[in-house]
Each structure stands twice: as C-alpha cells, then as structure tokens.
C-alpha cells in the first residue's frame, strides 16, 4: 500500500494519536504544534485523530472527504487523473456579469450536483455568466442551507461529495459558465464542531450565529492560515472562479493587515499562477466602500460586494412593504438616490439601527460593477417568517419592474434560482440536525424570533420538518407555462440587452440619470440612448419619454412627447 503523511495542528492536547481504519498509530509533535505520522494505507482509507485519553475518533479539521457525515472518520481523497476536462477554460471577470445564485439541495428534485448539471442548459439559455452555489462545505445532517458548516475543507456528501463538485464545475466551464462558491468563515455550526478540542479556533467574542472565529487573538496565525488555505482550496483544487464570502462584517480583525486584504492578495497571486481571473465577492452590512477599494488605494481589495440597499430600495418601492429594515425605503426619491449613489445609508441616520450608518461611495473612482444588484436572494426570501418569494405576493408586472431596475442598472446583477420564471415554491429555512436537543432548540428559536415581531408562532414552518425542505424545491414543470413563461422571456430579453447594447455596459454611476414622479408613481432610468421606463402604480400613466420600443412587459404605447404605460408595466425605449 502507498505511503501517506498525516498531519494536524493541535496545540491543546498533550497526546495525539492517528487512527487509520481502526488501528492507532503514534504521532510526533513539532515545535509548531503540528503532529505528524507516516502510514502505509489505501488511497481512500478512513482515518481520524484521538486526543489525550478520549477514545472518540475525531475527523480531520482539514478533511478532504466525510463519506459518513461530520461526526465520523475522514477519508483520504484525490481526484481521478482524468476528472477535469476544462483545460481550455480561460475564466471571466465578474464585473458587469449576471450571476445566478442557487442551492444545490433544492435546485432540482434529486438535490445533487449531477442533477444540477442537467439544468445548466436552462441557465445558458437564460444568458447568465456565473453560477453561485450556496455553501457546499460539510455540515451536520443531510440537508440544510449550508451555513452551519463545521468541516470547511470537505464537500457535503449528500450532494455528491468532492467528485460530484468536480463534475459540476467541469460541466459549468464546458458550457461557458463561471462558478462561485459561497464560503462561510465567520462562524462554525453547532453540530459536529470539534475544532476547539484541537486548538484555539474560537475567540472570546460572538456574533449572531455563535462564537467568533479567532483571527486576531493569541495563536490566531494558524487559524488565519486555516481560513486562507481553505479559500485557496476551493479555487485551486476545485477550479472555482471565485468565492462569495458570507457576512464579512462578523470577521473581527484588529490586526494591521485585515484577513480579507490578505485573502485578496493571495487570490491575486493564485490567479496569476492559474492564468484566469479569480474573484472575491463579500457580503457586508457596513456600507463601507473601503471593502471594494483596491489594496494599493488603501482598501481591502474585494472584487465586489452584495448591496442590500439596492434590494431594499427596489423591493420597498414596488411592494409597499415598510417593516423592519425597509422602514427608510419605499419612496421613489429614495429609489433614485440609491440607484445613483450605490448606498442609501452613506453616513446618514438609519431608523432601523437607530444610528448613523455607512460611508459615501466615491462614484468617480469606484465603478458600479463592484456592487451587486438583485431583487431576490436566499436571505431576502429565506429569512422571511414563512419563506415567501416576491412572486407569491406581487403581480407579474411588478416582478418585471423589479427585474428591469436591477438588470437594467449599471451594477453587476444577480438572480436567485427560480426568480426568472416567478417560481411558486417558497424558500424556507430548513435544517436536519441529528441531535434531538439541537433540533428542538432550532425550531423553538425560529418560532420565538418571529413571534416577537408579531407573527403567529404556529404559522412558522418547523425547520426540522422534512416537508419544509421539500416545499422549497423548485417546480420545473411550471417554467414554460402561462405567466411563468412570459416573465422568463422578459428576463432573457433584459439579459440580452446587457450584452448587446454598449450603453448598458457603462459602469459609471455619474453617467446614470434617474427621473421620477412620486405622485404618478413612475420612474425612468436612463442608460445613454436607452430609457427604462417603469409604471410602479396600478393605473396607466403618461411618461414624458418617447422612442423606439426595444423591450416591454405589459401594455405600452408611444404618443406625441409621451409614452403611455399600463399599470405595473415597463418599457425599454431607444431615443
């Protein structure tokens, strides 16, 4: 049998032994607190570590594969020599692209990488450029959102494990689609988290999801390396074209070189080595442009960031919702201001936070393509009490308006799976924690959280109920039917315009003009010679814009000096 070296960083225990297929082997401790051993064993051998006098075999913190779940032994793994066929893939930039966010488990009935491959041609036909997959790292249970990962290096086995991920990425690249992987480095999940037994992976602080990761306290260097190497693994070993970094505002880093700046530099170095663009998209609640400012200009060097202000401004204006964090949004003035400035809260008072929030974006130096515009995300649906989509509450015309404002804007655009055909499936919060106490606490906590905001606790879906997961799966039978098909055609048209019209490629917000009439409820977004005219109201209105109709949804007509838009309709006109 071939020789394999095993290594684990474990400064906390006084003794570490290696278990390979049930046989214990001694390990040697180095001055750097890394324990090492060399053993002859099969290339797919099951193994783990035994700490001090605790007989439990723990999985490898850097496990390449967890075939039996996060509580069991790890397995050695290497890709097959002929696994990759994407040698001709040159990559692509995300800036100005259209990204499609999906959850592997609910994207198809089977919920696997291989099943998702069967639907990729739909995405190609739609016109998207990138697929962004919600976390696929190993987490407790069979199904969940993936944000409770505990073994960040391993791929969730029920999806198809690491080999399935290779097949998926390879298939995407074959079709000209880039792949972004959602990576969570701000917390660890509650089920199967054995890392603290090895070393100081957690800090004394906390965030809404649990204890914070130790990236600035004593012995943080190896923990930082753990994060940085994991980020590299997704892009190097699995050929991902970049990462979406979850809730980076929860990464508490008081060191002189922020871990995101360090990750940005290492990602650029890797991109140079592999010869293709690699991107980092941050989710941040701070509205801080330093996040997307290049490193040589004093920023952290993220390629782009999610922009919730744009979502809130569009959704509140169209839907009329004003609760919670929508309280400062809803007017067309706010919509116009947000579209033109990138952030609405830019050093201004936030009534939701009860303080000033954000920092102005320098629109002369930072292009709009470093911000992502969207009308739906997994958060903006799944974190609602019952996981209802906009399509379950709004008219097709209202959905078309939202799409036109997001996809017609200068920003990098993102869709959430099924949005393009007004999917009738909710996207609810679901989990499958195997521990009864944890399962009960998750369900009760969810009900309690929303009950405090006035919801009937009995109406809140139980995350642990398998039906909550099954309800969230897309219904592909409805795609080509009735109003679903009409909206899908409109989405295809909007995305095609982004590619074919030079004016739609202008990334500078200083060139964007937004006109509106608060009382008449119309808004016009001007992109060079193109005018994207939206009637947000339910009654017909006359908009002071004329021109050739390039694309429309709903009843529209041109007159002398004005264009008439039916209720909840949109027209793209060329002057």
C-alpha positions in Angstrom: 0.0 0.0 0.0 1.2 3.5 -0.7 2.7 5.7 2.0 0.7 8.7 3.3 1.7 11.5 5.6 -0.9 12.6 8.1 -0.7 16.0 9.9 -2.9 18.0 12.3 -2.4 21.3 14.2 -3.3 20.6 17.8 -1.8 22.8 20.4 -4.3 21.9 23.1 -4.0 18.1 23.7 -0.9 16.6 25.3 -1.2 13.5 23.2 -2.5 12.9 19.7 -2.7 9.5 18.0 -3.7 8.7 14.5 -6.5 6.2 13.9 -6.4 4.6 10.4 -9.1 2.0 9.7 -9.4 1.2 13.4 -5.6 0.9 14.1 -3.9 3.5 16.3 -0.5 5.0 15.3 1.7 7.4 17.3 2.2 10.9 16.1 5.2 13.2 16.6 4.7 16.7 17.9 6.7 19.5 16.4 7.6 22.9 18.0 4.9 24.4 15.8 2.2 22.2 17.5 1.7 20.2 14.3 1.5 16.5 14.9 2.7 14.2 12.1 2.8 10.5 11.2 3.5 8.5 8.1 1.5 5.3 7.5 1.1 2.8 4.6 -2.6 2.6 3.8 -5.1 2.6 1.0 -5.7 5.8 -1.0 -9.3 6.0 0.3 -8.6 5.0 3.9 -10.8 6.2 6.7 -8.9 8.0 9.4 -9.1 10.4 12.3 -7.4 11.6 15.5 -7.6 10.5 19.1 -6.9 13.3 21.6 -5.5 12.5 25.1 -7.5 9.9 26.8 -10.8 10.5 25.0 -11.4 7.4 22.9 -13.6 9.1 20.3 -12.0 9.3 16.9 -12.4 12.9 15.6 -12.4 13.9 11.9 -9.5 15.8 10.4 -10.0 19.6 10.6 -8.7 19.7 7.1 -10.7 16.6 6.0 -10.7 16.1 2.2 -13.9 14.0 2.5 -16.5 13.0 5.0 -18.3 10.0 3.5 -20.2 9.1 6.7 -21.0 12.6 7.9 -19.3 15.2 10.1 -19.2 13.1 13.3 -17.3 10.2 11.7 -13.9 9.5 10.4 -12.5 11.4 7.5 -11.4 9.7 4.2 -8.3 10.2 2.1 -9.2 11.6 -1.3 -7.7 12.7 -4.5 -9.4 13.5 -7.8 -9.1 10.9 -10.6 -6.4 11.8 -13.1 -8.9 12.3 -15.9 -11.5 14.1 -13.7 -11.0 17.5 -15.3 -11.8 18.4 -18.9 -11.8 22.2 -18.6 -8.2 22.9 -19.8 -9.5 25.4 -22.3 -11.5 27.4 -19.7 -10.0 30.9 -19.6 -12.3 32.3 -16.9 -14.1 35.6 -16.9 -14.4 38.7 -14.9 -17.5 39.1 -12.6 -17.7 42.8 -13.1 -20.8 43.6 -15.0 -21.8 40.0 -15.3 -25.0 38.2 -14.4 -24.8 35.8 -11.5 -27.3 33.1 -10.7 -27.5 32.0 -7.0 -28.7 28.5 -6.4 -28.9 25.9 -3.6 -27.9 22.5 -4.7 -30.3 20.7 -2.5 -33.5 22.5 -3.7 -32.5 23.4 -7.3 -33.7 20.0 -8.5 -35.9 17.2 -7.2 -32.8 15.0 -6.5 -30.8 17.8 -4.9 -27.3 16.7 -6.2 -24.5 18.1 -8.2 -25.2 15.7 -11.0 -28.9 16.6 -11.1 -28.0 20.3 -11.2 -25.8 19.6 -14.3 -29.0 18.5 -16.1 -30.4 22.1 -15.7 -27.3 24.1 -16.7 -28.6 24.5 -20.3 -31.5 26.4 -18.9 -29.0 28.9 -17.4 -27.1 29.1 -20.6 -30.3 29.9 -22.5 -31.2 32.5 -19.9 -27.9 34.2 -20.6 -26.3 34.2 -17.1 -22.5 34.3 -16.8 -21.8 32.7 -13.4 -23.4 30.2 -11.1 -23.1 31.0 -7.4 -23.7 27.9 -5.2 -24.8 28.3 -1.6 -22.3 26.6 0.8 -21.3 23.1 -0.1 -18.9 22.5 2.8 -19.7 19.6 5.1 -22.4 20.3 7.7 -24.4 18.3 10.2 -27.4 16.4 8.9 -28.5 15.5 5.3 -30.0 18.8 4.2 -29.7 22.5 5.2 -28.7 25.9 3.9 -25.0 25.0 4.4 -24.1 28.0 6.6 -23.7 25.7 9.6 -20.5 24.1 8.2 -18.0 22.5 10.5 -15.5 20.9 8.2 -14.8 23.6 5.7 -12.4 21.7 3.5 -14.8 18.8 2.8 -17.7 18.8 0.4 -21.2 17.9 1.6 -21.5 14.2 0.8 -25.3 14.0 0.1 -24.7 16.5 -2.8 -22.2 14.1 -4.3 -19.0 14.9 -2.3 -15.8 16.2 -3.9 -16.1 14.1 -7.0 -19.6 15.5 -7.6 -18.4 19.0 -7.2 -15.7 18.4 -9.8 -18.2 17.1 -12.3 -20.4 20.1 -11.6 -17.7 22.8 -12.0 -16.3 21.0 -15.1 -19.8 20.9 -16.7 -20.3 24.6 -16.0 -17.0 25.5 -17.6 -17.8 23.3 -20.6 -20.9 25.5 -21.1 -19.1 28.8 -20.6 -20.4 29.3 -17.1 -18.1 30.5 -14.3 -18.6 29.1 -10.8 -18.6 31.0 -7.5 -18.7 29.1 -4.2 -20.3 30.6 -1.0 -17.8 30.3 1.8 -18.5 30.8 5.5 -15.5 31.8 7.6 -17.3 33.9 10.3 -18.6 31.1 12.5 -18.9 27.3 12.9 -22.1 25.3 13.0 -23.3 23.6 16.3 -23.4 20.0 15.0 -20.0 18.3 14.6 -17.8 21.2 15.6 -14.8 19.5 17.1 -12.2 22.2 16.2 -12.0 23.7 19.7 -10.7 20.4 21.0 -7.7 20.7 18.7 -6.8 24.4 19.2 -8.0 28.0 19.8 -10.1 28.2 16.7 -12.7 30.4 18.5 -12.2 33.8 20.1 -13.8 35.3 23.2 -16.2 37.3 21.1 -19.5 36.3 19.5 -21.8 37.1 16.6 -25.5 36.4 15.9 -24.6 32.8 14.8 -22.3 31.8 17.6 -18.8 32.3 18.9 -16.4 34.3 16.7 -13.5 32.8 14.8 -10.1 33.6 16.3 -8.4 35.7 13.7 -6.8 38.3 16.0 -6.2 36.8 19.4 -3.3 34.7 20.6 -2.3 31.8 18.3 -4.5 33.3 15.6 -1.9 32.8 12.9 -2.6 29.1 12.3 -6.4 29.8 12.4 -5.9 32.5 9.8 -3.9 30.1 7.7 -6.7 27.5 8.1 -9.1 30.1 6.5 -6.8 31.3 3.8 -5.8 27.7 2.7 -9.5 26.8 2.6 -10.2 29.7 0.3 -7.4 28.7 -1.9 -8.6 25.1 -2.0 -12.0 26.0 -3.5 -10.3 27.9 -6.3 -7.3 25.8 -6.9 -8.4 22.2 -6.2 -12.0 22.6 -7.3 -11.4 25.2 -10.1 -13.9 27.7 -8.7 -13.7 31.1 -10.3 -14.2 32.9 -7.0 -15.9 32.9 -3.7 -18.8 34.7 -2.1 -17.7 35.4 1.5 -20.6 35.3 4.0 -21.1 38.2 6.4 -17.6 39.5 6.4 -18.6 42.2 8.9 -18.6 39.4 11.5 -14.9 38.8 11.0 -13.5 40.8 13.9 -9.9 41.5 12.9 -7.9 44.0 14.9 -4.6 43.2 13.3 -2.8 45.7 11.0 -3.4 43.5 7.9 -7.1 42.5 7.7 -7.6 38.9 6.8 -9.7 40.0 3.8 -6.8 42.1 2.5 -4.5 39.0 3.0 -7.0 36.8 1.1 -7.3 39.3 -1.7 -3.5 39.4 -2.2 -3.3 35.6 -2.1 -6.2 35.3 -4.5 -4.5 37.6 -7.0 -1.3 35.6 -6.7 -3.2 32.4 -7.4 -5.0 34.0 -10.4 -1.6 34.8 -11.8 -0.4 31.2 -11.3 -3.5 29.6 -12.9 -3.9 32.1 -15.6 -7.5 33.1 -15.2 -9.5 35.8 -13.2 -10.5 34.9 -9.7 -13.0 37.0 -7.8 -14.0 37.6 -4.1 -17.5 38.9 -3.5 -18.1 40.0 0.1 -21.4 40.1 1.9 -21.2 43.1 4.2 -23.7 45.0 6.3 -21.4 48.0 6.7 -21.8 50.1 3.5 -18.1 50.7 3.7 -16.5 51.3 0.3 -13.1 50.5 1.6 -14.1 46.9 1.2 -14.2 47.2 -2.6 -11.4 49.7 -2.8 -8.2 48.3 -4.3 -5.4 47.4 -1.9 -3.0 49.9 -3.5 -5.5 52.6 -2.7 -5.8 51.7 0.9 -8.8 49.3 0.6 -9.2 45.6 1.3 -9.3 44.7 -2.4 -12.6 42.7 -2.7 -13.7 42.4 -6.3 -17.3 43.2 -5.4 -19.9 43.1 -2.6 -23.6 42.4 -2.2 -25.6 45.6 -1.9 -28.7 45.2 0.2 -29.6 48.9 -0.1 -30.4 48.5 -3.8 -32.5 45.5 -3.0 -34.4 47.3 -0.2 -34.9 50.4 -2.4 -36.4 48.4 -5.3 -38.4 46.0 -3.2 -39.9 48.6 -0.9 -40.8 50.9 -3.8 -42.6 48.2 -5.8 -44.1 46.1 -3.0 -45.1 48.8 -0.5 -43.5 46.9 2.4 -42.1 49.1 5.1 -41.5 46.8 8.1 -38.1 46.3 9.7 -35.1 47.3 7.6 -37.4 48.6 4.9 -38.6 51.5 7.1 -36.2 54.0 5.5 -37.1 52.9 2.0 -40.2 53.0 -0.3 -40.2 56.4 -1.9 -39.2 56.9 -5.5 -36.8 59.6 -4.3 -35.1 57.0 -2.1 -35.0 54.6 -5.0 -33.4 57.2 -7.3 -30.9 58.2 -4.7 -29.9 54.6 -4.1 -29.6 53.7 -7.8 -27.4 56.8 -8.4 -25.2 56.5 -5.3 -24.8 52.8 -4.7 -25.6 53.1 -1.0 -28.6 54.8 0.5 -27.2 54.9 4.0 -23.9 56.7 3.5 -23.1 58.3 6.8 -26.8 59.0 7.3 -29.2 58.1 10.0 -30.7 54.6 9.9 -34.0 54.3 11.8 -33.7 50.5 11.8 -30.3 50.7 13.5 -31.0 53.9 15.5 -27.7 55.4 14.5 -25.7 56.8 11.5 -24.7 54.1 9.1 -22.4 53.7 6.1 -20.0 55.9 4.2 -20.4 57.6 0.8 -19.2 55.7 -2.3 -16.8 57.7 -4.5 -18.6 57.2 -7.7 -15.8 58.9 -9.7 -13.3 56.1 -8.8 -15.4 53.0 -7.9 -17.4 51.6 -10.8 -21.0 50.3 -10.2 -19.8 46.9 -11.2 -18.2 46.4 -7.8 -21.7 46.3 -6.3 -24.2 43.5 -6.9 -27.9 44.5 -7.6 -30.6 42.0 -7.0 -34.3 41.7 -6.2 -34.2 38.3 -4.6 -31.5 36.4 -2.6 -31.6 33.3 -0.4 -31.5 35.8 2.6 -34.3 38.1 1.4 -36.6 35.1 0.9 -35.5 32.5 3.4 -35.2 34.9 6.3 -38.8 35.9 6.0 -41.1 34.2 8.5 -42.7 31.8 6.0 -40.0 32.0 3.3 -42.4 33.5 0.7 -41.0 34.8 -2.5 -42.0 38.1 -4.1 -43.7 36.0 -6.8 -46.2 34.9 -4.1 -47.3 38.4 -3.3 -46.7 40.6 -6.4 -48.2 40.7 -9.9 -46.1 39.6 -12.9 -45.8 43.2 -13.9 -44.4 44.2 -10.5 -41.8 41.4 -10.8 -40.9 42.6 -14.3 -40.4 46.2 -13.0 -38.1 44.9 -10.2 -36.1 42.9 -12.8 -35.8 45.8 -15.1 -34.5 48.1 -12.4 -31.9 45.5 -11.3 -30.8 44.1 -14.6 -31.1 47.4 -16.4 -28.8 49.1 -13.9 -25.0 49.6 -14.2 -24.4 47.2 -11.4 -23.3 43.6 -11.6 -26.5 41.7 -11.4 -27.6 38.6 -9.5 -30.7 36.4 -9.7 -31.9 33.8 -7.2 -32.9 30.4 -8.6 -36.4 30.4 -10.0 -36.8 34.1 -9.8 -36.7 34.3 -13.6 -40.0 32.4 -14.0 -41.7 33.6 -10.8 -41.3 30.3 -9.1 -44.2 29.4 -6.9 -42.0 27.4 -4.5 -41.1 29.2 -1.2 -37.5 29.1 0.0 -37.9 28.4 3.7 -35.3 27.9 6.4 -34.7 24.2 6.8 -32.3 22.0 8.8 -31.7 18.4 9.7 -29.7 18.4 12.9 -29.4 14.8 14.1 -29.2 15.8 17.8 -32.8 16.0 19.3 -31.9 18.8 21.6 -30.4 20.9 18.9 -33.3 20.2 16.5 -35.8 21.3 19.2 -33.8 24.4 20.0 -33.6 25.4 16.3 -37.4 25.0 15.8 -38.3 26.8 19.0 -35.9 29.6 18.4 -37.2 30.2 15.0 -40.8 30.4 16.2 -39.8 32.7 19.1 -37.9 35.1 16.9 -40.8 35.8 14.6 -43.4 35.7 17.3 -41.6 38.7 18.8 -42.2 40.5 15.5 -46.0 39.8 15.6 -46.2 36.6 13.6 -48.3 33.7 14.7 -45.9 31.1 16.0 -48.0 28.3 14.6 -47.6 29.7 11.1 -43.8 29.5 11.2 -42.5 26.4 9.4 -40.6 23.9 11.5 -37.0 23.9 10.1 -36.6 20.2 11.1 -39.8 19.1 9.3 -38.7 17.3 6.1 -41.7 18.9 4.4 -40.2 22.4 4.9 -37.2 21.2 2.8 -39.3 19.5 0.2 -41.6 22.6 -0.2 -38.5 24.6 -1.0 -37.6 22.6 -4.1 -38.2 24.3 -7.5 -41.1 23.1 -9.6 -39.5 22.8 -13.1 -42.9 21.8 -14.6 -44.2 25.3 -14.4 -41.3 27.0 -16.2 -42.8 27.1 -19.7 -46.4 27.6 -18.7 -48.6 30.7 -18.7 -47.4 33.8 -16.9 -44.2 32.0 -15.9 -43.1 31.7 -19.5 -43.9 35.3 -20.2 -41.7 36.6 -17.4 -38.9 34.2 -18.3 -38.9 35.7 -21.8 -38.7 39.2 -20.4 -35.7 38.1 -18.2 -34.0 36.7 -21.3 -34.6 39.9 -23.1 -33.2 42.1 -20.3 -30.0 39.9 -20.0 -29.6 40.0 -23.8 -29.7 43.8 -23.7 -26.9 43.9 -21.2 -24.8 42.1 -23.7 -25.8 43.7 -26.9 -26.2 47.4 -26.0 -23.0 49.3 -25.4 -24.8 51.9 -23.3 -25.8 49.1 -20.9 -22.1 48.3 -20.3 -21.3 51.8 -18.9 -20.2 51.2 -15.3 -20.0 54.8 -14.1 -22.8 56.0 -11.8 -22.1 59.6 -12.7 -23.5 58.9 -16.1 -26.7 57.4 -14.8 -29.8 59.6 -14.7 -32.9 58.6 -12.8 -36.2 60.7 -13.2 -39.4 60.0 -11.3 -42.8 61.3 -10.4 -43.6 60.4 -6.8 -47.3 61.1 -7.2 -47.8 59.5 -10.6 -45.6 56.5 -9.5 -43.4 56.3 -12.5 -39.6 56.1 -12.6 -37.2 56.3 -15.7 -33.7 55.0 -15.5 -31.6 56.4 -18.4 -28.6 54.4 -19.8 -27.3 56.5 -22.7 -29.8 56.4 -25.5 -31.9 53.8 -23.6 -34.6 54.7 -21.2 -36.0 52.1 -18.9 -39.5 53.3 -18.1 -41.4 51.8 -15.2 -45.0 52.4 -14.0 -45.0 51.2 -10.4 -48.6 52.1 -9.9 -51.7 50.1 -10.8 -53.2 52.7 -13.1 -52.0 53.8 -16.5 -49.7 56.8 -16.7 -48.1 59.0 -19.3 -44.3 59.2 -19.0 -42.5 62.1 -20.7 -40.3 59.8 -22.8 -40.7 58.6 -26.4 -38.7 56.4 -28.7 -38.5 53.0 -30.3 -39.7 50.2 -28.1 -36.8 47.8 -27.6 -38.4 45.6 -24.9 -41.6 45.8 -23.0 -43.7 44.0 -20.4 -47.4 44.9 -20.1 -49.4 47.4 -22.1 -47.3 50.2 -23.5 -47.7 52.7 -26.4 -45.9 55.9 -27.7 -47.6 59.2 -28.4 -46.6 62.7 -29.1 -43.9 63.6 -26.5 -45.1 60.9 -24.0 -45.4 57.1 -23.7 -48.4 55.5 -22.1 -47.6 52.7 -19.7 -50.4 50.4 -18.3 -50.5 49.6 -14.6 -47.4 47.6 -13.4 -45.7 47.8 -16.8 -42.2 48.5 -18.1 -40.8 49.6 -21.5 -37.2 50.0 -22.6 -37.2 52.8 -25.2 -34.4 53.9 -27.5 -34.3 57.7 -28.1 
